[in-house]
Amino acid sequence: MKSSLKLLALTLGILFLSVLSGKAQQLYVGANYHPHDDKNIEKIKTDIQLMKDGGLNVVRLGHLAWDSYEPSEGQFDFEWFDTVMDLMHDAGIGVILDIAIRPAPIWLHKKFPSIDVVDPNGNTQYPNHRYMDDVGDPNYQKYALRFTDAISKRYASHPALLAFGIDNESGDGPISYSETVRQRFIIWLKNRYGKLDNLNNAWATHRWSRRLNSFDEVGLPSTGQKNGAPEKILDFRRFVSDEVNGILFKVLDVVNTNAPNALTNTNAWYYSSLKYFDYSKIAYSGKMTRHGCGFYPGNSLITNWGVMNASFGIQRIQFESNKPFWCNEFNTMTSVPNSIRKSAYATLMYGNQMVCGWTWQSMWAGEEQYLEGMLDWDGLPNRKYNEYKKIATEFKKIEKYFPYQSKAEVGLAFSFPSQIASGAFPVQHENQVQACWDMFYWRNMDCKMLEIKQSALNYKLLFVPGVTVMDPVSAQKIRDYVKNGGTVIMTANSAMVDTSGQVFRSTLPGMLSDVFGIRVASFEETEPMNEISRKGYKGKQLEFNYKGKAIDTESARFDIIHPKGAEVIGTLTSLDQDYPIMTINKFGKGKAIYVGLPADGNVLGGIVDDLIKELGIKKGPEVPSGIMARQIDDKHFLYLNVSGEPKEIKMNSKSKSILFEKDYNGNFMLAPYEPEFIEIK
């Protein structure tokens, strides 16, 4: 009897944990839904029935709709939404309830004009567009947290709740340059530097007679080409990043207090060019239990760059998390038939668990009134509804094997301050990271983005691609990683400046020249150097030679490298003389490789293939070009043909298609743009 009770308790415990984890072995297909457009309960009931008929099991609600719940100060209106939540629960549809702290209601802007965005010229901007809010403003934060408290308390225990959404696209929206922002920036600087002399040294204010005699003399950077000293810009963007993270953490803390068992999720477009911030702090905190993004690869079926870029977006938000990822927005619009389905299967290979279409209803009004959803303007389903229905039907057959868990043995270092500082270079840091990521996309291999200071660096191969800002902690971790047997590849523009943004006065790469066994002396501009090219190359063209194989590439600049113990393994051979450009140095038990060009697959491909073999890094499935593939577990493989031609998948054993319920006896053909999920017999 005791053993039976123990077994029952264990079973119930597992079921309870499964509920708390958001049913990990499940795939979600759904839509972003906006019942606040008219609050028509009969229309909502009709929509829910269509959702059920289409196999949809999740909706995202509340997006950008603060004043639908609080139409005026302190006057909350939740009753109508209670009915919506109840109807969703009755239909078996889970709800991601966005806590839409942006945009702030107009009544709040009127009450506190300090929330308004001020442009660099001092002009106050009326909040005509979304995200026109100064999120660091104390008055804004007070009311945003009050709204968070009210909505999270009300729905914390609602049975329809799948997760609370924490803001939306937090990196989007203009930076404010108001006087209140300047005053908060001064406080931030006092906390960072303590004494004014420290700030003057960090900002090199002796240059151009910019010395500060008091903190009150601090000004804000401007925009445009002449926007101020890079040290000042770097600190200002750190400050803005800290304020964005600050409000996100406060919202998370309120939600976790009111609803400790609820999942949290966000559309983490942190890398918007408008207000790019350091999402790694959220990613590594563990407080965002389901990282998420809008997956927008474009409308094409036949091209794949959009799918690649959007998939890279997933990885730059995940960092090293192995928790399920949620694409809580997904393409609809005028997507070519079957392109949404193709993208949906592609995301499964990067840990995605959710395909949530943006949007359910073609918009009736507002800025997005011509953005087409799964239903036309009159509420009738269109072909995209049918495509989502097909995705839902197919995902149901394979969901118990997902979400996929990455098995990455390769790490790609990302650094927020390096992204800001690398704005001075022809190739920004994030573009170098993506160039490295692309190599593993083509090889159907897992890799992880990481922040060096917060990572255990448990990888066989580590890339440091254009990590411009090098701090002592990161430098020491790289040093220890190599010393203890790791292999690192560093590319141009790395370890150029210290944490204040000033170029190292010591030998480059800063704090790591002995690890790499080189001196990076300077850089040359390729186009003028090609005036004396031995091969008549023009513009940015260069010839790179690795192990006797000449490869054509392009780069606006290249480093002048002086080996100091390192072995030269790659050279530039098209200029007036041979220039060392790729070196390898033994340091401790490991190896440090330096490449004096920005990361590029043409240049790095040869050494990467050699290292995959040498380091015993597990390769991806052997498939023809144009096939995305992952081995899900010992017996299951996911394939996706992203080409316009049939492709033969080689198979040395019998297998069964779980997706299409048929058997294969050896090799099988995969039709253009079609997925396949098989089990080895």
Secondary structure, DSSP 8 states (H G I E B T S, - for coil): -HHHHHHHHHHHHHHHHHHHTT-SS--EEEEE--GGGT--HHHHHHHHHHHHHTT--EEEE-TT-HHHH-SBTTB---HHHHHHHHHHHHTT-EEEEEE--SS--HHHHHH-GGGSEE-TTS-EE---STT---TT-HHHHHHHHHHHHHHHHHHTT-TTEEEEEEEE-TT-S-----HHHHHHHHHHHHHHHSSHHHHHHHTTTTGGG---SSGGG-----SSSS---HHHHHHHHHHHHHHHHHHHHHHHHHHHHH-TT-EEEEE--TT-TTT---THHHHHHS--SEEEEEE---S-SS--HHHHHHHHHHHHHHTT--S-EEEEEE--TT--TTHHHHHHHHHHTTTEEEEEES-SB--SSSTTTT---SB-TTS-B-HHHHHHHHHHHHHHHHGGG-S------EEEE--HHHHHHGGGSSS-HHHHHHHHHHHHHHTT---EEE-GGG-----SEEEE-S--B--HHHHHHHHHHHHTT-EEEEETTTT-B-TTS-B-SSSBSTTTHHHHTEEEEEEEEHHHHGGG-TT---TTEEEEEETTEEEEEE-SEEEEEEESS-EEEEEE-SSSS-EEEEEEEEETTEEEEEESS---HHHHHHHHHHHHHHHT--------TTEEEEE-SSSEEEEEE-SSS-EEE--SSEEEETTTTEEEES-EEE-TT-EEEEEE-
